[in-house]
Amino acid sequence: MESQKSMPRRLAAWYRRPLPGVSRARAHLFSGAIDSYKNPHSHRNVALDDPEEVAEIVMLANHLLRIIDARAIVVGRSRGR
């Protein structure tokens, strides 16, 4: 997990001062990613023939993991960890 110092400032700020509706938007972002990419691959063979599409999927997954890491840092700090 990244330390808060190495986390991009705008992403860290996004979690320190969340705007109204942000939690719901994040839930939709994660849900949409799972529905679009994980579920089809779980139920049938999906050809990933386009290297650019594969790279974009990996970048989206990386971004979602960074959001999780950033949230874990903020939650840990609020719990005194």
DRENGU-266769 format. One record per atom (N, C-alpha, C, O, CB): atom name; residue in three letters; x, y, z. Coordinates in Angstrom, 3 decimals, decimal comma. Glycine has a CB too. Layout:
<recs>
+------+------+----------+----------+----------+
: atom : rest :       xx :       yy :       zz :
+------+------+----------+----------+----------+
:   CA :  ALA :        X :        Y :        Z :
...
+------+------+----------+----------+----------+
</recs>
This chain:
<recs>
+------+------+----------+----------+----------+
: atom : rest :       xx :       yy :       zz :
+------+------+----------+----------+----------+
:    N :  MET :    0,839 :   -1,173 :    0,000 :
:   CA :  MET :    0,000 :    0,000 :    0,000 :
:    C :  MET :    0,887 :    1,239 :    0,000 :
:    O :  MET :    1,915 :    1,274 :    0,676 :
:   CB :  MET :   -0,956 :   -0,004 :    1,212 :
:    N :  GLU :    0,488 :    2,253 :   -0,759 :
:   CA :  GLU :    1,264 :    3,482 :   -0,834 :
:    C :  GLU :    1,113 :    4,303 :    0,438 :
:    O :  GLU :    0,074 :    4,263 :    1,097 :
:   CB :  GLU :    0,841 :    4,304 :   -2,044 :
:    N :  SER :    2,147 :    5,040 :    0,769 :
:   CA :  SER :    2,021 :    5,981 :    1,871 :
:    C :  SER :    1,309 :    7,218 :    1,354 :
:    O :  SER :    1,278 :    7,465 :    0,149 :
:   CB :  SER :    3,411 :    6,342 :    2,478 :
:    N :  GLN :    0,741 :    7,992 :    2,260 :
:   CA :  GLN :    0,024 :    9,183 :    1,841 :
:    C :  GLN :    0,963 :   10,175 :    1,172 :
:    O :  GLN :    0,535 :   10,923 :    0,294 :
:   CB :  GLN :   -0,670 :    9,833 :    3,030 :
:    N :  LYS :    2,235 :   10,200 :    1,565 :
:   CA :  LYS :    3,192 :   11,128 :    0,962 :
:    C :  LYS :    3,418 :   10,828 :   -0,511 :
:    O :  LYS :    3,614 :   11,750 :   -1,303 :
:   CB :  LYS :    4,515 :   11,076 :    1,706 :
:    N :  SER :    3,394 :    9,558 :   -0,894 :
:   CA :  SER :    3,640 :    9,210 :   -2,284 :
:    C :  SER :    2,369 :    9,207 :   -3,128 :
:    O :  SER :    2,437 :    9,127 :   -4,355 :
:   CB :  SER :    4,298 :    7,863 :   -2,360 :
:    N :  MET :    1,228 :    9,294 :   -2,485 :
:   CA :  MET :   -0,045 :    9,310 :   -3,196 :
:    C :  MET :   -0,215 :   10,664 :   -3,900 :
:    O :  MET :    0,112 :   11,701 :   -3,322 :
:   CB :  MET :   -1,230 :    9,038 :   -2,215 :
:    N :  PRO :   -0,719 :   10,667 :   -5,129 :
:   CA :  PRO :   -0,953 :   11,956 :   -5,778 :
:    C :  PRO :   -1,837 :   12,853 :   -4,926 :
:    O :  PRO :   -2,812 :   12,397 :   -4,329 :
:   CB :  PRO :   -1,588 :   11,753 :   -7,148 :
:    N :  ARG :   -1,486 :   14,134 :   -4,877 :
:   CA :  ARG :   -2,188 :   15,071 :   -3,984 :
:    C :  ARG :   -3,664 :   15,173 :   -4,275 :
:    O :  ARG :   -4,474 :   15,218 :   -3,349 :
:   CB :  ARG :   -1,577 :   16,435 :   -4,084 :
:    N :  ARG :   -4,030 :   15,210 :   -5,537 :
:   CA :  ARG :   -5,457 :   15,384 :   -5,824 :
:    C :  ARG :   -6,264 :   14,168 :   -5,396 :
:    O :  ARG :   -7,413 :   14,304 :   -4,974 :
:   CB :  ARG :   -5,670 :   15,649 :   -7,312 :
:    N :  LEU :   -5,672 :   12,974 :   -5,500 :
:   CA :  LEU :   -6,389 :   11,780 :   -5,061 :
:    C :  LEU :   -6,523 :   11,774 :   -3,541 :
:    O :  LEU :   -7,583 :   11,424 :   -3,022 :
:   CB :  LEU :   -5,668 :   10,505 :   -5,542 :
:    N :  ALA :   -5,477 :   12,151 :   -2,825 :
:   CA :  ALA :   -5,546 :   12,232 :   -1,365 :
:    C :  ALA :   -6,582 :   13,269 :   -0,941 :
:    O :  ALA :   -7,351 :   13,031 :   -0,010 :
:   CB :  ALA :   -4,162 :   12,581 :   -0,773 :
:    N :  ALA :   -6,606 :   14,421 :   -1,617 :
:   CA :  ALA :   -7,570 :   15,467 :   -1,281 :
:    C :  ALA :   -8,992 :   15,008 :   -1,557 :
:    O :  ALA :   -9,918 :   15,401 :   -0,848 :
:   CB :  ALA :   -7,271 :   16,744 :   -2,066 :
:    N :  TRP :   -9,171 :   14,198 :   -2,559 :
:   CA :  TRP :  -10,487 :   13,681 :   -2,914 :
:    C :  TRP :  -11,098 :   12,911 :   -1,743 :
:    O :  TRP :  -12,317 :   12,903 :   -1,570 :
:   CB :  TRP :  -10,391 :   12,778 :   -4,156 :
:    N :  TYR :  -10,252 :   12,267 :   -0,944 :
:   CA :  TYR :  -10,744 :   11,492 :    0,188 :
:    C :  TYR :  -10,813 :   12,295 :    1,471 :
:    O :  TYR :  -11,628 :   11,985 :    2,340 :
:   CB :  TYR :   -9,877 :   10,294 :    0,399 :
:    N :  ARG :   -9,996 :   13,303 :    1,615 :
:   CA :  ARG :  -10,064 :   14,107 :    2,833 :
:    C :  ARG :  -11,314 :   14,967 :    2,863 :
:    O :  ARG :  -11,917 :   15,157 :    3,918 :
:   CB :  ARG :   -8,831 :   14,986 :    2,956 :
:    N :  ARG :  -11,703 :   15,484 :    1,709 :
:   CA :  ARG :  -12,861 :   16,367 :    1,634 :
:    C :  ARG :  -13,824 :   15,870 :    0,570 :
:    O :  ARG :  -13,936 :   16,487 :   -0,489 :
:   CB :  ARG :  -12,429 :   17,813 :    1,335 :
:    N :  PRO :  -14,528 :   14,762 :    0,825 :
:   CA :  PRO :  -15,427 :   14,232 :   -0,206 :
:    C :  PRO :  -16,622 :   15,162 :   -0,432 :
:    O :  PRO :  -17,152 :   15,761 :    0,504 :
:   CB :  PRO :  -15,920 :   12,830 :    0,186 :
:    N :  LEU :  -17,020 :   15,263 :   -1,666 :
:   CA :  LEU :  -18,173 :   16,065 :   -2,037 :
:    C :  LEU :  -19,442 :   15,239 :   -1,885 :
:    O :  LEU :  -19,384 :   14,009 :   -1,884 :
:   CB :  LEU :  -18,033 :   16,590 :   -3,478 :
:    N :  PRO :  -20,589 :   15,902 :   -1,758 :
:   CA :  PRO :  -21,851 :   15,147 :   -1,662 :
:    C :  PRO :  -22,040 :   14,252 :   -2,890 :
:    O :  PRO :  -21,780 :   14,664 :   -4,021 :
:   CB :  PRO :  -23,057 :   16,116 :   -1,518 :
:    N :  GLY :  -22,479 :   13,067 :   -2,654 :
:   CA :  GLY :  -22,737 :   12,127 :   -3,742 :
:    C :  GLY :  -21,523 :   11,351 :   -4,211 :
:    O :  GLY :  -21,644 :   10,481 :   -5,074 :
:   CB :  GLY :  -23,304 :   12,852 :   -4,888 :
:    N :  VAL :  -20,355 :   11,647 :   -3,659 :
:   CA :  VAL :  -19,137 :   10,985 :   -4,125 :
:    C :  VAL :  -19,158 :    9,493 :   -3,787 :
:    O :  VAL :  -18,724 :    8,671 :   -4,595 :
:   CB :  VAL :  -17,899 :   11,649 :   -3,505 :
:    N :  SER :  -19,646 :    9,144 :   -2,629 :
:   CA :  SER :  -19,688 :    7,725 :   -2,249 :
:    C :  SER :  -20,529 :    6,927 :   -3,231 :
:    O :  SER :  -20,151 :    5,827 :   -3,634 :
:   CB :  SER :  -20,245 :    7,560 :   -0,826 :
:    N :  ARG :  -21,669 :    7,483 :   -3,612 :
:   CA :  ARG :  -22,541 :    6,781 :   -4,558 :
:    C :  ARG :  -21,862 :    6,677 :   -5,929 :
:    O :  ARG :  -21,953 :    5,646 :   -6,595 :
:   CB :  ARG :  -23,907 :    7,509 :   -4,683 :
:    N :  ALA :  -21,191 :    7,740 :   -6,340 :
:   CA :  ALA :  -20,496 :    7,720 :   -7,624 :
:    C :  ALA :  -19,374 :    6,681 :   -7,626 :
:    O :  ALA :  -19,182 :    5,975 :   -8,616 :
:   CB :  ALA :  -19,930 :    9,110 :   -7,944 :
:    N :  ARG :  -18,634 :    6,586 :   -6,519 :
:   CA :  ARG :  -17,568 :    5,577 :   -6,415 :
:    C :  ARG :  -18,148 :    4,174 :   -6,471 :
:    O :  ARG :  -17,585 :    3,288 :   -7,115 :
:   CB :  ARG :  -16,768 :    5,764 :   -5,114 :
:    N :  ALA :  -19,272 :    3,973 :   -5,798 :
:   CA :  ALA :  -19,917 :    2,657 :   -5,824 :
:    C :  ALA :  -20,310 :    2,285 :   -7,251 :
:    O :  ALA :  -20,128 :    1,140 :   -7,664 :
:   CB :  ALA :  -21,159 :    2,641 :   -4,907 :
:    N :  HIS :  -20,844 :    3,237 :   -8,001 :
:   CA :  HIS :  -21,212 :    2,988 :   -9,396 :
:    C :  HIS :  -19,978 :    2,713 :  -10,255 :
:    O :  HIS :  -20,018 :    1,863 :  -11,145 :
:   CB :  HIS :  -21,989 :    4,183 :   -9,961 :
:    N :  LEU :  -18,896 :    3,419 :   -9,993 :
:   CA :  LEU :  -17,656 :    3,206 :  -10,740 :
:    C :  LEU :  -17,155 :    1,777 :  -10,548 :
:    O :  LEU :  -16,827 :    1,095 :  -11,518 :
:   CB :  LEU :  -16,576 :    4,215 :  -10,297 :
:    N :  PHE :  -17,099 :    1,328 :   -9,301 :
:   CA :  PHE :  -16,632 :   -0,031 :   -9,018 :
:    C :  PHE :  -17,605 :   -1,064 :   -9,575 :
:    O :  PHE :  -17,185 :   -2,053 :  -10,176 :
:   CB :  PHE :  -16,452 :   -0,236 :   -7,506 :
:    N :  SER :  -18,894 :   -0,840 :   -9,381 :
:   CA :  SER :  -19,903 :   -1,765 :   -9,877 :
:    C :  SER :  -19,843 :   -1,874 :  -11,396 :
:    O :  SER :  -19,918 :   -2,970 :  -11,951 :
:   CB :  SER :  -21,295 :   -1,322 :   -9,434 :
:    N :  GLY :  -19,708 :   -0,744 :  -12,054 :
:   CA :  GLY :  -19,626 :   -0,749 :  -13,513 :
:    C :  GLY :  -18,397 :   -1,477 :  -14,027 :
:    O :  GLY :  -18,463 :   -2,195 :  -15,024 :
:   CB :  GLY :  -19,627 :    0,660 :  -14,033 :
:    N :  ALA :  -17,284 :   -1,291 :  -13,348 :
:   CA :  ALA :  -16,056 :   -1,978 :  -13,761 :
:    C :  ALA :  -16,205 :   -3,490 :  -13,620 :
:    O :  ALA :  -15,789 :   -4,247 :  -14,497 :
:   CB :  ALA :  -14,858 :   -1,485 :  -12,931 :
:    N :  ILE :  -16,792 :   -3,914 :  -12,526 :
:   CA :  ILE :  -16,988 :   -5,358 :  -12,316 :
:    C :  ILE :  -17,966 :   -5,912 :  -13,342 :
:    O :  ILE :  -17,721 :   -6,959 :  -13,941 :
:   CB :  ILE :  -17,501 :   -5,641 :  -10,884 :
:    N :  ASP :  -19,086 :   -5,198 :  -13,543 :
:   CA :  ASP :  -20,080 :   -5,663 :  -14,509 :
:    C :  ASP :  -19,517 :   -5,706 :  -15,926 :
:    O :  ASP :  -19,828 :   -6,619 :  -16,690 :
:   CB :  ASP :  -21,310 :   -4,766 :  -14,470 :
:    N :  SER :  -18,696 :   -4,730 :  -16,277 :
:   CA :  SER :  -18,186 :   -4,633 :  -17,641 :
:    C :  SER :  -17,032 :   -5,581 :  -17,943 :
:    O :  SER :  -16,927 :   -6,103 :  -19,053 :
:   CB :  SER :  -17,750 :   -3,239 :  -17,906 :
:    N :  TYR :  -16,167 :   -5,805 :  -16,956 :
:   CA :  TYR :  -14,938 :   -6,539 :  -17,243 :
:    C :  TYR :  -14,818 :   -7,878 :  -16,537 :
:    O :  TYR :  -14,408 :   -8,860 :  -17,156 :
:   CB :  TYR :  -13,779 :   -5,706 :  -16,880 :
:    N :  LYS :  -15,160 :   -7,944 :  -15,272 :
:   CA :  LYS :  -14,952 :   -9,192 :  -14,539 :
:    C :  LYS :  -16,027 :  -10,222 :  -14,862 :
:    O :  LYS :  -15,706 :  -11,365 :  -15,189 :
:   CB :  LYS :  -14,927 :   -8,924 :  -13,041 :
:    N :  ASN :  -17,289 :   -9,838 :  -14,777 :
:   CA :  ASN :  -18,377 :  -10,804 :  -14,954 :
:    C :  ASN :  -18,374 :  -11,516 :  -16,303 :
:    O :  ASN :  -18,509 :  -12,739 :  -16,326 :
:   CB :  ASN :  -19,683 :  -10,113 :  -14,778 :
:    N :  PRO :  -18,228 :  -10,814 :  -17,431 :
:   CA :  PRO :  -18,228 :  -11,544 :  -18,708 :
:    C :  PRO :  -17,126 :  -12,603 :  -18,792 :
:    O :  PRO :  -17,331 :  -13,676 :  -19,360 :
:   CB :  PRO :  -18,072 :  -10,566 :  -19,857 :
:    N :  HIS :  -15,967 :  -12,298 :  -18,228 :
:   CA :  HIS :  -14,850 :  -13,249 :  -18,273 :
:    C :  HIS :  -15,081 :  -14,430 :  -17,341 :
:    O :  HIS :  -14,471 :  -15,486 :  -17,513 :
:   CB :  HIS :  -13,544 :  -12,550 :  -17,906 :
:    N :  SER :  -15,951 :  -14,260 :  -16,364 :
:   CA :  SER :  -16,249 :  -15,350 :  -15,436 :
:    C :  SER :  -17,231 :  -16,346 :  -16,028 :
:    O :  SER :  -17,294 :  -17,488 :  -15,574 :
:   CB :  SER :  -16,802 :  -14,797 :  -14,140 :
:    N :  HIS :  -17,998 :  -15,939 :  -17,031 :
:   CA :  HIS :  -19,070 :  -16,782 :  -17,538 :
:    C :  HIS :  -18,848 :  -17,324 :  -18,944 :
:    O :  HIS :  -19,560 :  -18,228 :  -19,380 :
:   CB :  HIS :  -20,330 :  -16,024 :  -17,513 :
:    N :  ARG :  -17,875 :  -16,784 :  -19,647 :
:   CA :  ARG :  -17,591 :  -17,267 :  -20,999 :
:    C :  ARG :  -16,186 :  -16,807 :  -21,414 :
:    O :  ARG :  -15,573 :  -15,959 :  -20,766 :
:   CB :  ARG :  -18,670 :  -16,752 :  -22,015 :
:    N :  ASN :  -15,708 :  -17,382 :  -22,494 :
:   CA :  ASN :  -14,411 :  -16,952 :  -23,036 :
:    C :  ASN :  -14,604 :  -15,655 :  -23,805 :
:    O :  ASN :  -15,382 :  -15,594 :  -24,758 :
:   CB :  ASN :  -13,788 :  -18,052 :  -23,957 :
:    N :  VAL :  -13,905 :  -14,640 :  -23,392 :
:   CA :  VAL :  -13,961 :  -13,350 :  -24,074 :
:    C :  VAL :  -12,583 :  -13,089 :  -24,657 :
:    O :  VAL :  -11,584 :  -13,056 :  -23,940 :
:   CB :  VAL :  -14,402 :  -12,192 :  -23,102 :
:    N :  ALA :  -12,548 :  -12,903 :  -25,973 :
:   CA :  ALA :  -11,270 :  -12,658 :  -26,641 :
:    C :  ALA :  -10,819 :  -11,226 :  -26,392 :
:    O :  ALA :  -11,560 :  -10,274 :  -26,634 :
:   CB :  ALA :  -11,381 :  -12,931 :  -28,156 :
:    N :  LEU :   -9,621 :  -11,095 :  -25,917 :
:   CA :  LEU :   -9,013 :   -9,780 :  -25,762 :
:    C :  LEU :   -7,912 :   -9,670 :  -26,807 :
:    O :  LEU :   -6,735 :   -9,894 :  -26,525 :
:   CB :  LEU :   -8,452 :   -9,561 :  -24,303 :
:    N :  ASP :   -8,325 :   -9,323 :  -28,013 :
:   CA :  ASP :   -7,409 :   -9,292 :  -29,146 :
:    C :  ASP :   -6,731 :   -7,943 :  -29,343 :
:    O :  ASP :   -5,706 :   -7,855 :  -30,019 :
:   CB :  ASP :   -8,142 :   -9,662 :  -30,390 :
:    N :  ASP :   -7,290 :   -6,909 :  -28,765 :
:   CA :  ASP :   -6,770 :   -5,561 :  -28,972 :
:    C :  ASP :   -5,859 :   -5,177 :  -27,808 :
:    O :  ASP :   -6,339 :   -5,002 :  -26,688 :
:   CB :  ASP :   -7,929 :   -4,540 :  -29,119 :
:    N :  PRO :   -4,562 :   -5,043 :  -28,050 :
:   CA :  PRO :   -3,628 :   -4,702 :  -26,970 :
:    C :  PRO :   -3,958 :   -3,363 :  -26,300 :
:    O :  PRO :   -3,743 :   -3,199 :  -25,099 :
:   CB :  PRO :   -2,210 :   -4,661 :  -27,512 :
:    N :  GLU :   -4,475 :   -2,415 :  -27,072 :
:   CA :  GLU :   -4,838 :   -1,123 :  -26,484 :
:    C :  GLU :   -5,983 :   -1,271 :  -25,488 :
:    O :  GLU :   -5,971 :   -0,644 :  -24,429 :
:   CB :  GLU :   -5,225 :   -0,128 :  -27,582 :
:    N :  GLU :   -6,971 :   -2,097 :  -25,823 :
:   CA :  GLU :   -8,085 :   -2,331 :  -24,903 :
:    C :  GLU :   -7,595 :   -3,011 :  -23,627 :
:    O :  GLU :   -8,023 :   -2,658 :  -22,528 :
:   CB :  GLU :   -9,173 :   -3,187 :  -25,578 :
:    N :  VAL :   -6,710 :   -3,973 :  -23,771 :
:   CA :  VAL :   -6,146 :   -4,653 :  -22,607 :
:    C :  VAL :   -5,419 :   -3,648 :  -21,718 :
:    O :  VAL :   -5,582 :   -3,665 :  -20,498 :
:   CB :  VAL :   -5,185 :   -5,784 :  -23,046 :
:    N :  ALA :   -4,622 :   -2,779 :  -22,320 :
:   CA :  ALA :   -3,899 :   -1,764 :  -21,545 :
:    C :  ALA :   -4,872 :   -0,834 :  -20,819 :
:    O :  ALA :   -4,630 :   -0,462 :  -19,671 :
:   CB :  ALA :   -2,971 :   -0,944 :  -22,465 :
:    N :  GLU :   -5,961 :   -0,460 :  -21,475 :
:   CA :  GLU :   -6,955 :    0,406 :  -20,841 :
:    C :  GLU :   -7,633 :   -0,281 :  -19,662 :
:    O :  GLU :   -7,883 :    0,354 :  -18,637 :
:   CB :  GLU :   -8,002 :    0,837 :  -21,857 :
:    N :  ILE :   -7,929 :   -1,560 :  -19,796 :
:   CA :  ILE :   -8,542 :   -2,318 :  -18,699 :
:    C :  ILE :   -7,582 :   -2,380 :  -17,513 :
:    O :  ILE :   -7,988 :   -2,199 :  -16,365 :
:   CB :  ILE :   -8,925 :   -3,752 :  -19,162 :
:    N :  VAL :   -6,315 :   -2,634 :  -17,798 :
:   CA :  VAL :   -5,308 :   -2,688 :  -16,731 :
:    C :  VAL :   -5,169 :   -1,319 :  -16,061 :
:    O :  VAL :   -5,035 :   -1,241 :  -14,839 :
:   CB :  VAL :   -3,938 :   -3,152 :  -17,295 :
:    N :  MET :   -5,199 :   -0,241 :  -16,846 :
:   CA :  MET :   -5,103 :    1,103 :  -16,259 :
:    C :  MET :   -6,312 :    1,407 :  -15,378 :
:    O :  MET :   -6,168 :    2,010 :  -14,315 :
:   CB :  MET :   -4,980 :    2,166 :  -17,365 :
:    N :  LEU :   -7,504 :    0,992 :  -15,815 :
:   CA :  LEU :   -8,696 :    1,202 :  -14,987 :
:    C :  LEU :   -8,582 :    0,410 :  -13,692 :
:    O :  LEU :   -8,876 :    0,937 :  -12,619 :
:   CB :  LEU :   -9,975 :    0,793 :  -15,754 :
:    N :  ALA :   -8,158 :   -0,847 :  -13,778 :
:   CA :  ALA :   -7,987 :   -1,657 :  -12,575 :
:    C :  ALA :   -6,960 :   -1,031 :  -11,639 :
:    O :  ALA :   -7,160 :   -1,010 :  -10,424 :
:   CB :  ALA :   -7,564 :   -3,082 :  -12,946 :
:    N :  ASN :   -5,874 :   -0,526 :  -12,191 :
:   CA :  ASN :   -4,856 :    0,134 :  -11,385 :
:    C :  ASN :   -5,439 :    1,348 :  -10,675 :
:    O :  ASN :   -5,182 :    1,562 :   -9,490 :
:   CB :  ASN :   -3,666 :    0,547 :  -12,257 :
:    N :  HIS :   -6,221 :    2,141 :  -11,396 :
:   CA :  HIS :   -6,836 :    3,330 :  -10,783 :
:    C :  HIS :   -7,786 :    2,935 :   -9,652 :
:    O :  HIS :   -7,784 :    3,568 :   -8,596 :
:   CB :  HIS :   -7,596 :    4,153 :  -11,847 :
:    N :  LEU :   -8,583 :    1,911 :   -9,859 :
:   CA :  LEU :   -9,511 :    1,467 :   -8,814 :
:    C :  LEU :   -8,739 :    0,985 :   -7,577 :
:    O :  LEU :   -9,150 :    1,254 :   -6,449 :
:   CB :  LEU :  -10,429 :    0,338 :   -9,349 :
:    N :  LEU :   -7,640 :    0,283 :   -7,784 :
:   CA :  LEU :   -6,826 :   -0,166 :   -6,653 :
:    C :  LEU :   -6,193 :    1,009 :   -5,914 :
:    O :  LEU :   -6,059 :    0,972 :   -4,690 :
:   CB :  LEU :   -5,738 :   -1,124 :   -7,133 :
:    N :  ARG :   -5,803 :    2,052 :   -6,647 :
:   CA :  ARG :   -5,257 :    3,251 :   -6,000 :
:    C :  ARG :   -6,322 :    3,935 :   -5,146 :
:    O :  ARG :   -6,019 :    4,451 :   -4,070 :
:   CB :  ARG :   -4,710 :    4,235 :   -7,056 :
:    N :  ILE :   -7,563 :    3,940 :   -5,621 :
:   CA :  ILE :   -8,655 :    4,506 :   -4,830 :
:    C :  ILE :   -8,818 :    3,719 :   -3,534 :
:    O :  ILE :   -8,983 :    4,305 :   -2,464 :
:   CB :  ILE :   -9,978 :    4,502 :   -5,635 :
:    N :  ILE :   -8,771 :    2,399 :   -3,629 :
:   CA :  ILE :   -8,890 :    1,557 :   -2,433 :
:    C :  ILE :   -7,737 :    1,834 :   -1,474 :
:    O :  ILE :   -7,956 :    1,995 :   -0,274 :
:   CB :  ILE :   -8,918 :    0,060 :   -2,818 :
:    N :  ASP :   -6,516 :    1,891 :   -1,992 :
:   CA :  ASP :   -5,357 :    2,170 :   -1,139 :
:    C :  ASP :   -5,471 :    3,533 :   -0,467 :
:    O :  ASP :   -5,170 :    3,672 :    0,719 :
:   CB :  ASP :   -4,071 :    2,102 :   -1,955 :
:    N :  ALA :   -5,904 :    4,538 :   -1,226 :
:   CA :  ALA :   -6,039 :    5,883 :   -0,659 :
:    C :  ALA :   -7,093 :    5,893 :    0,442 :
:    O :  ALA :   -6,907 :    6,530 :    1,478 :
:   CB :  ALA :   -6,405 :    6,903 :   -1,756 :
:    N :  ARG :   -8,169 :    5,207 :    0,224 :
:   CA :  ARG :   -9,244 :    5,155 :    1,232 :
:    C :  ARG :   -8,762 :    4,410 :    2,474 :
:    O :  ARG :   -9,100 :    4,794 :    3,594 :
:   CB :  ARG :  -10,514 :    4,467 :    0,653 :
:    N :  ALA :   -7,983 :    3,360 :    2,289 :
:   CA :  ALA :   -7,464 :    2,602 :    3,433 :
:    C :  ALA :   -6,564 :    3,478 :    4,294 :
:    O :  ALA :   -6,588 :    3,374 :    5,520 :
:   CB :  ALA :   -6,693 :    1,359 :    2,955 :
:    N :  ILE :   -5,765 :    4,344 :    3,659 :
:   CA :  ILE :   -4,896 :    5,246 :    4,414 :
:    C :  ILE :   -5,734 :    6,224 :    5,234 :
:    O :  ILE :   -5,453 :    6,452 :    6,411 :
:   CB :  ILE :   -3,950 :    6,014 :    3,463 :
:    N :  VAL :   -6,757 :    6,798 :    4,615 :
:   CA :  VAL :   -7,600 :    7,776 :    5,318 :
:    C :  VAL :   -8,358 :    7,104 :    6,451 :
:    O :  VAL :   -8,418 :    7,651 :    7,552 :
:   CB :  VAL :   -8,589 :    8,448 :    4,343 :
:    N :  VAL :   -8,936 :    5,939 :    6,213 :
:   CA :  VAL :   -9,677 :    5,226 :    7,249 :
:    C :  VAL :   -8,734 :    4,835 :    8,382 :
:    O :  VAL :   -9,093 :    4,958 :    9,553 :
:   CB :  VAL :  -10,372 :    3,975 :    6,664 :
:    N :  GLY :   -7,531 :    4,365 :    8,047 :
:   CA :  GLY :   -6,559 :    4,000 :    9,067 :
:    C :  GLY :   -6,186 :    5,177 :    9,942 :
:    O :  GLY :   -6,054 :    5,023 :   11,156 :
:   CB :  GLY :   -5,323 :    3,431 :    8,427 :
:    N :  ARG :   -6,013 :    6,350 :    9,351 :
:   CA :  ARG :   -5,671 :    7,536 :   10,136 :
:    C :  ARG :   -6,808 :    7,944 :   11,056 :
:    O :  ARG :   -6,573 :    8,374 :   12,185 :
:   CB :  ARG :   -5,312 :    8,692 :    9,217 :
:    N :  SER :   -8,046 :    7,810 :   10,575 :
:   CA :  SER :   -9,175 :    8,213 :   11,413 :
:    C :  SER :   -9,389 :    7,247 :   12,575 :
:    O :  SER :  -10,019 :    7,599 :   13,572 :
:   CB :  SER :  -10,443 :    8,304 :   10,577 :
:    N :  ARG :   -8,864 :    6,030 :   12,444 :
:   CA :  ARG :   -8,984 :    5,030 :   13,510 :
:    C :  ARG :   -7,737 :    4,984 :   14,387 :
:    O :  ARG :   -7,616 :    4,129 :   15,263 :
:   CB :  ARG :   -9,244 :    3,652 :   12,913 :
:    N :  GLY :   -6,810 :    5,915 :   14,142 :
:   CA :  GLY :   -5,617 :    5,986 :   14,973 :
:    C :  GLY :   -4,535 :    5,002 :   14,615 :
:    O :  GLY :   -3,677 :    4,720 :   15,452 :
:   CB :  GLY :   -5,986 :    5,785 :   16,367 :
:    N :  ARG :   -4,534 :    4,470 :   13,421 :
:   CA :  ARG :   -3,515 :    3,494 :   13,007 :
:    C :  ARG :   -2,333 :    4,185 :   12,408 :
:    O :  ARG :   -1,374 :    3,529 :   12,001 :
:   CB :  ARG :   -4,083 :    2,495 :   12,011 :
+------+------+----------+----------+----------+
</recs>
